[in-house]
Amino acid sequence: MKKNQPDISEEEGYTLGKKRILLVDDEQVFLEQLKEALLYSSLDLEINTAQDGVDALEKLQLLPHDIVITDIKMPRMDGYTLLKEIQKRYPSTYVVVITAFGSVSGAVEAMKYGAYDFLEKPFNMNTLELSLTKIIRQQEILQENIELKGRIRQHSEGLDELVGANPKMQKLYDQIITAADTNLTVLILGETGTGKELVARSIHSRSDRKAKPFMTINCAAVPENLLESEFFGHEKGAFSGAITQRIGKFEKAHTGTLFLDEIGDIPLDLQAKILRVLEDGKITRLGSNREIDLDFRIVCATNRPVQDMIKKELFREDLFYRISVLPIIIPPLRERKDDISLLVDHFIKKYSKKFNSPVTAISREAMNQLLNYSWPGNVREMENVIQRAMVSTRTERIEYLPDLGKNLHEYVSSPVEDTAEAPTILVDAGEGADYHSIKSTLIEQFERKYFEHLMKKHGGVIAEAARESGLNYKTFYLKAEKYNLTKKRNRQDF
């Protein structure tokens, strides 16, 4: 048997390598039996006990705990109230709820308030041990990420907007630092939404050119007939519509950095001109014969398979070798999911002031959604998801992400698995209807069909329908009441 644990009053701070657990139950016999069983377990734990919720909060105030295991039915303060107080005061403390009065509704209630797990007495100790093991591993990963991020920040000048502690991101930071110390041409490769422009800006902001211009052009966004003028500029009268002189991006980037995003979309004939400019460092404006000597640094990026394009003669091989002196590959988000918690924290802090949002945290259920998603749109998609959640959440925590992975069209019109028809919006504007009346009609039609759809899908259970919608219970209830949906309790009533 392990050595008896000292009383909480004798402890100061954390003991290295151990996890501190607080057991809360008004049944003294059960409390001692559970403590004894955990001491015999394979986990390295410090264990303290409390008689009820009030006693637990007093001990949590005196000493931080990693995990709280609490009963529900207790005098003075029940487990649900304790759970809510822990979430408010000690958000990094995980809570496991146990009770002899177990039920599905009780489990749902506990999870809603932020419990990590829910166990019904009597329970198998192996089940509890497995739950505790998962919690401890999650806490260790989070702590490792926080510590690593802190070490990265010690030399992160110019890397402020890049977030990640995964080994692949560490390699990326090293590549950025290496690239910044040279004047060589860089080719950034990565999927859509991985942050290629952020990497380009980081290279520039760490380089000797950081006080000089950083110019960017998305080669895929400019019409082909205007792209050459966008690059090199033109003189007045150079072509139809050229009513004034225009300075191109190469010229504007003089002494600084030019970022050519989506360079794979440049047409072949223009690729030859780009190659010549990179080799000579000179440009000629359209409509002029005068060469202009420039000093610039080129950083390129693409999400297209350049090697395949070369084989298909869609991209010049000589240009590829000219721009890829220093290649940098950005890992997709699905290959560094251990960075998701850091990204969530970053985006919540970034947008809390901008949106005047009360959101400061995310529930474990929502976090699990993020961890289990494939992220085809990478970090940009994740940023959009967090923004949407923050503007639609009126509480301090993002509870659930009902539209994760769905675009607007799918969310409004796609069928659902339980055969409940998704809302379809139709409007007859009527002759002479003005903008505001049409808009009002559309909004009302959408709301009526949307809330009716969710109430039907969840059999009239407002709490479940509200959670899927991303709205808080009160907001959803008022909307459902507005459209006379609260009196319908079952699916067949709709």
Helices and strands as residue ranges (DSSP letters): G 8-10, E 19-24, H 28-39, E 45-50, H 53-62, E 67-71, H 79-89, E 94-99, H 104-112, E 117-120, H 125-153, H 167-180, E 186-189, H 196-206, E 214-218, H 224-232, E 233-234, E 246-247, H 249-252, E 257-261, G 263-265, H 268-280, E 282-284, E 291-293, E 297-302, H 306-311, H 317-323, E 326-329, G 333-335, G 337-339, H 340-352, E 361-362, H 364-372, H 378-392, E 397-398, H 408-413, H 435-457, H 462-469, H 473-482, G 491-493
